[in-house]
Amino acid sequence: MHTIGGFSSEWQKRHYFPIDQSCDTPFYYEVYTRLRDIAEKSAGRPDESCLFHLLMYIENSASVGIDGCYERLYRSLGDLVRHWCKLMEMDANGIARIQEIATQAVADAPASSLQRWIEESVLSGDFFRLKEVALFFSRQDATLSLIYPNLKYREEVYAGLTGHDKKTAREMLWTDLAFNWRDKKGQTLLEKLAERFDAITEESNVPDRLKSVQPERLEAYLAGGSGVKERLTLTGKDGRVFEDVVCPTPLPEDRQQLCYIGQLATYLGTTYLNGPGRWDDMTMYDSWDGDTLWKSIEADEKEDATASFFTTPSGKDVCLYDDLYVYHDGTDGGYPDEFGIYRDEPNLFDFLEWLKPVESGSGDRARWP
């Protein structure tokens, strides 16, 4: 078991951006020790990683609640507390005890350092601090990793662009997911975060600023100078022009004879180069077809999902494609009602209603004498 010092180090590592967690750490360490004690007694495979996933789910639920939104939206996630317990091969009694601890911990959690860090980062107006927030969720939130598409098709593209530089390719991938991935309601991660802050804070500037983000996925651009060393004008193949684009890294001297391939994001009216990119000769620009590229990637991701199935707790087999890509408004049974019940799944309450005897004279045969 981790000591408080060892726990603090691991907890900080999992948050990996400079969040002041001095107020939160003792609380989560106490919760951790209780979870660990149950896991050692009730799990066939106690696992530190699963315990920290549980802790971060509790922290998320107590602060911003974005995991709970996805938990309700995607049937394949199921009960996330149960999910991490099952991975540890925990018995039913242990699962019930951990669910009870998790529920109480969410209610008792102190003022959230995570929420405060997000608010401060957004209110700073600094795009790169905002990006740290987006990357934190895209990289560190295990819930998202369970509902992303198969990433190998995007990875192949970024690997090819970077000459198989793994570090740079991964940075491009995580930036793509943080800004451009959309859930099955069509929302980006930052749009979902804005929705949550609309619900949990009276500071209207936070959701408004989050909603101002306009991401541009990987594309090829013609470059022009703007007279300022760290700024340039980019023209996309669709004719759109982005002026005074902020460049966080030095620009090549001969950039007007080159094209730029990368991601952009506009925040509070200013456009930024978003993550690593590639400067190449004009033959790359002439041959680039971003629309066809992304249609191919998305088609491969969807086809991959059609070949996978999962089983719900009631025993219903569901195609992963239907869960990841098809949004239902609740009228056709594919989305839960306010109680989290799917109409196309066996319903305990309907079963109990069916068991009730029908009064004589009702015109129907009683279900039992």
matplotlib code that plots the C-alpha trace (Angstrom):
import matplotlib.pyplot as plt

x = [0.0, 1.2, 2.1, 0.7, 3.9, 3.8, 0.1, 0.6, 3.3, 1.1, -1.9, 0.1, 1.5, -2.0, -3.0, 0.4, -0.4, 0.4, -2.9, -2.5, -3.9, -2.7, -6.3, -7.7, -4.9, -5.6, -9.3, -8.5, -5.8, -8.3, -10.7, -7.9, -7.0, -10.6, -10.8, -7.5, -8.6, -11.7, -9.8, -7.2, -10.0, -12.6, -10.8, -9.1, -6.7, -6.2, -4.9, -3.5, -4.3, -8.0, -8.1, -6.7, -9.3, -12.0, -10.5, -10.4, -14.0, -15.0, -13.1, -14.7, -18.1, -17.6, -16.2, -17.4, -19.5, -18.4, -17.8, -21.4, -22.7, -20.9, -21.8, -25.5, -24.9, -23.0, -24.5, -21.2, -19.7, -22.4, -21.8, -18.2, -17.6, -18.7, -16.5, -13.3, -14.3, -15.0, -11.5, -10.1, -12.4, -14.1, -17.0, -20.5, -20.1, -16.9, -18.5, -21.5, -19.2, -17.1, -20.2, -21.3, -17.9, -17.8, -21.3, -20.5, -17.1, -18.7, -21.0, -18.2, -15.5, -13.9, -13.9, -12.4, -8.9, -9.7, -12.6, -10.7, -7.8, -10.2, -11.9, -8.6, -7.1, -10.2, -10.5, -6.9, -7.7, -4.5, -5.0, -2.2, -3.6, -7.0, -5.2, -3.7, -7.3, -8.4, -5.4, -5.8, -9.3, -8.4, -5.3, -6.0, -9.8, -10.1, -13.8, -13.1, -10.6, -13.4, -15.6, -13.0, -13.1, -10.3, -7.4, -5.1, -6.4, -5.6, -2.3, -1.2, -1.8, 0.1, 2.9, 3.4, 3.4, 6.0, 8.3, 7.3, 8.4, 6.3, 6.4, 5.3, 2.7, 1.2, 1.1, -0.8, -3.2, -4.0, -4.5, -6.9, -8.9, -8.9, -10.3, -11.9, -13.3, -17.1, -19.4, -22.5, -24.5, -22.0, -20.3, -16.6, -15.0, -14.8, -18.4, -19.4, -17.2, -19.0, -22.3, -21.2, -20.0, -23.3, -24.8, -22.3, -21.1, -22.5, -19.3, -20.9, -17.5, -16.3, -18.9, -19.0, -15.2, -15.3, -18.0, -15.9, -13.4, -13.5, -11.2, -9.9, -8.7, -5.6, -5.5, -3.0, -2.6, -0.7, 1.4, 1.8, 3.6, 1.8, 4.8, 5.1, 7.6, 5.4, 2.3, 1.3, -1.7, -2.9, -5.2, -6.9, -7.7, -11.3, -10.4, -10.8, -8.3, -6.9, -5.1, -2.7, -2.3, -0.2, 2.8, 4.3, 7.5, 9.9, 8.8, 10.9, 12.4, 11.2, 7.6, 6.0, 7.4, 6.1, 2.7, 1.8, 0.0, -1.4, -4.3, -5.6, -7.9, -9.6, -10.1, -11.7, -11.3, -7.6, -6.4, -3.4, -1.3, -2.6, 0.2, 3.0, 2.7, 4.8, 6.2, 6.5, 6.9, 4.0, 3.6, 2.2, -0.3, -1.3, -1.9, -3.6, -7.3, -8.3, -12.0, -11.3, -8.7, -11.1, -14.0, -11.8, -10.6, -14.2, -15.4, -12.7, -13.5, -17.2, -16.6, -14.4, -17.2, -19.7, -17.6, -17.7, -20.5, -21.0, -23.5, -25.6, -26.2, -29.6, -28.0, -28.8, -26.2, -25.6, -23.4, -20.7, -21.4, -25.0, -23.6, -20.8, -22.4, -26.2, -27.9, -31.5, -33.7, -35.4, -38.5, -37.2, -35.8, -32.1, -31.5, -32.3, -35.1, -34.6, -34.2, -31.5, -33.8, -33.7, -37.0, -35.6, -34.2, -36.0, -37.5, -37.9, -40.7, -42.6, -42.1, -43.5, -46.4, -47.0, -47.1, -49.9, -53.2, -55.9, -59.1, -62.0, -64.4, -61.7, -62.2, -58.7, -57.7, -56.0, -52.3, -52.7, -55.6]
y = [0.0, 3.5, 5.8, 9.3, 10.4, 7.7, 8.3, 12.1, 11.5, 9.1, 11.4, 14.3, 12.1, 11.2, 14.9, 15.7, 19.5, 21.9, 21.6, 22.6, 19.5, 20.2, 20.5, 17.5, 14.9, 13.9, 13.3, 11.1, 9.3, 8.3, 7.1, 5.2, 3.3, 2.2, 1.1, -0.7, -2.5, -3.9, -4.8, -6.8, -8.8, -9.1, -8.9, -11.8, -9.4, -6.2, -3.5, -0.1, 1.3, 0.3, 1.9, 5.2, 5.1, 4.7, 7.7, 9.9, 8.9, 10.0, 13.3, 13.9, 13.2, 15.5, 18.4, 18.6, 15.4, 14.9, 11.2, 10.7, 12.4, 9.9, 7.0, 7.8, 8.4, 5.3, 1.9, 0.1, 2.0, 0.6, 1.3, 2.6, 1.8, -1.8, -1.8, -1.1, -3.6, -6.3, -5.8, -6.6, -9.8, -8.5, -10.4, -9.0, -8.0, -6.1, -4.3, -3.2, -1.9, 0.1, 1.5, 2.7, 4.3, 6.0, 7.5, 8.8, 10.1, 12.2, 13.7, 14.4, 15.6, 19.0, 22.0, 20.7, 21.7, 20.3, 22.6, 25.6, 24.8, 24.5, 27.8, 29.7, 28.3, 29.3, 32.7, 33.5, 33.8, 31.9, 29.4, 27.2, 26.9, 26.0, 23.4, 21.9, 21.4, 19.8, 17.5, 16.5, 15.1, 13.6, 11.8, 11.1, 10.5, 6.7, 7.0, 8.7, 6.0, 3.5, 5.3, 6.6, 4.9, 2.5, 5.0, 3.0, 4.8, 8.3, 7.0, 5.7, 9.2, 11.0, 8.5, 9.0, 12.8, 12.8, 10.3, 7.8, 10.2, 8.5, 11.5, 14.0, 11.7, 11.0, 14.8, 15.3, 12.5, 13.7, 17.3, 15.9, 14.0, 17.0, 19.4, 17.5, 14.2, 14.5, 12.3, 10.8, 14.0, 15.9, 17.7, 18.1, 17.6, 21.3, 21.8, 19.1, 20.8, 24.1, 22.4, 21.0, 24.4, 25.9, 23.6, 23.8, 27.4, 30.9, 32.2, 32.6, 33.6, 30.0, 28.2, 31.2, 31.1, 27.3, 27.7, 30.2, 27.4, 26.6, 23.7, 22.9, 19.3, 18.3, 20.2, 21.7, 25.5, 28.0, 30.4, 34.1, 36.6, 39.2, 41.4, 39.9, 37.2, 35.0, 35.4, 34.4, 34.1, 30.7, 29.9, 26.5, 24.5, 25.4, 29.1, 30.1, 32.5, 32.7, 35.9, 36.7, 33.0, 32.8, 30.5, 29.1, 27.8, 29.5, 29.7, 28.7, 31.6, 30.2, 29.5, 31.4, 28.7, 25.9, 24.6, 23.9, 20.7, 20.8, 21.6, 25.0, 26.3, 29.7, 30.9, 34.2, 35.4, 34.5, 31.6, 29.4, 26.7, 23.8, 21.3, 20.1, 20.5, 19.9, 22.3, 20.7, 21.6, 22.6, 19.1, 18.0, 20.8, 20.0, 16.4, 16.9, 16.0, 16.5, 15.9, 12.4, 11.6, 12.3, 10.5, 7.5, 7.6, 7.9, 5.1, 2.8, 3.7, 3.0, -0.3, -1.4, -0.7, -2.7, -5.9, -5.5, -6.3, -6.0, -7.6, -5.4, -6.6, -7.9, -10.1, -8.1, -8.1, -4.6, -3.6, -1.2, 0.9, 1.6, 2.6, 4.8, 6.6, 6.4, 8.9, 8.3, 10.8, 8.2, 7.6, 4.4, 2.7, 3.2, 5.9, 5.7, 7.6, 9.8, 6.7, 5.3, 2.5, 1.5, 0.7, -2.1, -3.9, -6.0, -3.7, -4.9, -2.5, -3.7, -7.3, -6.5, -4.7, -7.8, -10.0, -8.0, -10.0, -8.4, -7.7, -9.9, -8.3, -6.3, -8.3, -9.8, -13.2, -12.9, -13.7, -16.0, -17.3]
z = [0.0, -0.8, 2.1, 2.0, 0.4, -2.3, -2.9, -3.3, -5.9, -7.9, -7.5, -8.9, -11.7, -12.8, -13.0, -14.6, -15.0, -12.1, -10.1, -6.5, -4.8, -1.2, 0.0, -1.8, -1.3, 2.4, 1.5, -1.5, 0.3, 3.0, 0.3, -1.4, 1.8, 2.3, -1.4, -1.1, 2.0, 0.4, -2.8, -0.8, 0.9, -1.9, -5.3, -7.1, -8.7, -6.7, -9.0, -8.2, -11.6, -11.2, -7.7, -9.1, -12.0, -9.3, -7.4, -10.5, -11.3, -7.8, -8.2, -11.6, -10.2, -7.3, -9.4, -13.0, -13.6, -17.2, -16.7, -15.5, -18.6, -20.8, -18.5, -19.2, -22.9, -23.7, -22.8, -23.3, -20.3, -17.9, -14.2, -14.2, -10.5, -11.2, -14.4, -12.5, -9.7, -12.2, -13.8, -10.3, -10.2, -7.1, -5.5, -5.2, -1.6, -2.3, -5.3, -3.1, -0.4, -2.9, -4.6, -1.2, -0.5, -3.9, -3.4, 0.0, -1.2, -4.0, -1.4, 1.1, -1.3, -0.4, -2.7, -5.9, -6.9, -10.4, -10.9, -9.6, -11.9, -14.9, -14.1, -13.6, -16.8, -18.9, -17.3, -17.9, -21.6, -22.4, -25.2, -24.1, -20.5, -22.0, -24.1, -20.9, -19.7, -22.9, -23.0, -19.3, -20.1, -23.4, -22.1, -18.4, -18.3, -18.5, -19.2, -22.6, -23.5, -23.3, -25.9, -28.3, -31.7, -32.7, -32.8, -35.1, -38.3, -36.9, -35.5, -38.9, -40.5, -37.8, -37.8, -41.5, -41.3, -38.5, -40.1, -37.3, -34.5, -31.8, -29.4, -32.0, -33.5, -30.1, -29.4, -32.7, -31.8, -28.3, -29.7, -32.3, -29.6, -27.2, -29.8, -32.7, -31.4, -31.1, -29.1, -30.6, -29.8, -32.0, -29.1, -28.7, -25.3, -24.6, -25.6, -23.1, -20.5, -21.2, -20.7, -17.3, -16.2, -17.2, -14.7, -11.8, -11.6, -11.7, -13.4, -16.9, -18.5, -18.1, -20.3, -22.7, -23.3, -23.7, -26.3, -28.2, -29.3, -33.0, -33.8, -37.3, -37.8, -39.7, -43.0, -45.6, -45.8, -47.9, -45.8, -46.1, -43.9, -41.8, -40.9, -37.4, -36.7, -34.6, -36.8, -40.3, -42.6, -43.7, -46.6, -46.6, -49.7, -49.3, -49.7, -46.0, -44.8, -41.2, -40.5, -37.7, -36.7, -33.5, -33.9, -30.7, -32.5, -34.9, -38.5, -41.5, -43.4, -46.8, -45.5, -48.5, -50.8, -48.5, -47.3, -43.7, -42.6, -39.1, -36.8, -35.9, -33.2, -32.7, -29.2, -28.2, -31.8, -32.2, -34.2, -33.1, -34.5, -32.4, -31.7, -33.9, -37.7, -40.8, -43.4, -46.8, -50.4, -52.7, -54.2, -50.9, -50.9, -54.5, -53.7, -50.3, -50.0, -46.4, -47.0, -48.5, -45.8, -43.0, -44.6, -45.0, -41.4, -40.1, -42.4, -41.1, -37.5, -38.0, -39.9, -37.0, -34.5, -36.5, -36.0, -32.2, -29.7, -26.0, -23.6, -21.3, -17.7, -18.7, -21.4, -24.5, -27.2, -28.7, -31.6, -30.6, -33.7, -32.4, -29.1, -30.3, -33.2, -33.0, -30.8, -29.7, -28.0, -25.9, -28.1, -29.7, -26.6, -27.4, -24.8, -21.1, -19.5, -16.4, -14.3, -16.5, -17.9, -21.6, -23.1, -25.1, -22.0, -19.5, -16.9, -13.3, -12.7, -15.7, -14.5, -11.1, -12.7, -14.8, -11.7, -10.1, -10.3, -12.5, -10.7, -11.7, -14.1, -15.7, -19.0, -18.7, -17.2, -13.8, -13.9, -10.9, -9.0]

ax = plt.figure().add_subplot(projection="3d")
ax.plot(x, y, z, "-o")
ax.set_aspect("equal")
plt.show()
